[in-house]
Amino acid sequence: MAGPAHYSLPLPDFDTPPKLLIAVAPFYRDIAEHLIAGARGVLAQAGAAHELIEVPGALELPIAIAQAHRQSNFDGYVALGCVIRGETTHYETVCNDSSRGLMLLGLQGACVGNGILTVENHAQALVRADPGQQDKGGGAAAAALHLVALERRWGRPGGKVGFRPAAENILLAGGDDGAGERT
């Protein structure tokens, strides 16, 4: 018995191509390759540029994306990996903490598509990762692209945001510039 068909939003159009980072944890290399292929296919459809990095595991994905968000110029991020349930509670820790880390990055302004599979076995992972089947890598890339489109629609703040150092406030107010007299 087949369930209801899932609806996917059409990919957004961009005036200037976005640049995304695909961060992958290739612990299960065959699954990772499928996820990457799906993500790259969707990014190509949208005309987006991308860079690919690998990290040791799913727990490192939010950390690597946070570093890239602070230190580089990506418009969005695609997190890819697979966690298969084992015999210990490590599965819950990795699933929950990697997902929570990505969500926190999103709430702080990073446009992140979460493509970390959390499954019971390798067969489930293959179905979800395969671009010809569920294409969760492509879905994560599409999610990141939609968030980038929303950010561009609403505008990113320009210039510095937040507080200025006290010395900078004095200079802006015409205060002590080292010439002696305060205004």
Steps between C-alpha positions, in 0.01 A plus 500: 500500500656826387470810713414848380741672263728757660505852359830676432520874442642604164858618526539876542643722226804715576620823334854414603601138560531405866810329637443210736722280711425129500638354823493121511587240761596199282500235775288283267672591172239343268216687670700825500568471126127470428421798725769711331375405153145604592613830652722583204218421257260741669763773534579466128130535415494828694824624342671508840873469555624276778801381689526159669672418828517180703495471879551190717141454618153648540591676824763703314258623233352789705848600616644511147197693372526747789866560414416556133210731591729715716803500274393476138248626248254215441133583451386165635602159627401140434577251779519137384564183693348182634453364850391136524361371831741277687488314828571797727347839577773669294246507211264731692784730602634537147153544344378750757816706536579529129141598424489748788830654389372553146172646630685745722710611204183560303347703781820710503464582131673219310297357211541128571344199332517194727573182307621285788318169471400333827402141422472151642711323238710534187214401267284788628791739450551390140136564409508845661836600352455374142425795264272265303293421808446734797796731421545645848828665391310686228230589752756648738650707217153621399425599861823703519419671168152597620648653815758691294217631281309619808810670639554680170134597484501654845852641473808440701602783731781708355805611688570443864227374727511535876704717733803710412800522731486806727802661330325480163189669645711792626661553161165482321356759739788739428661436835865466593695434184832546670513875414424599858155660518176308572169605351 
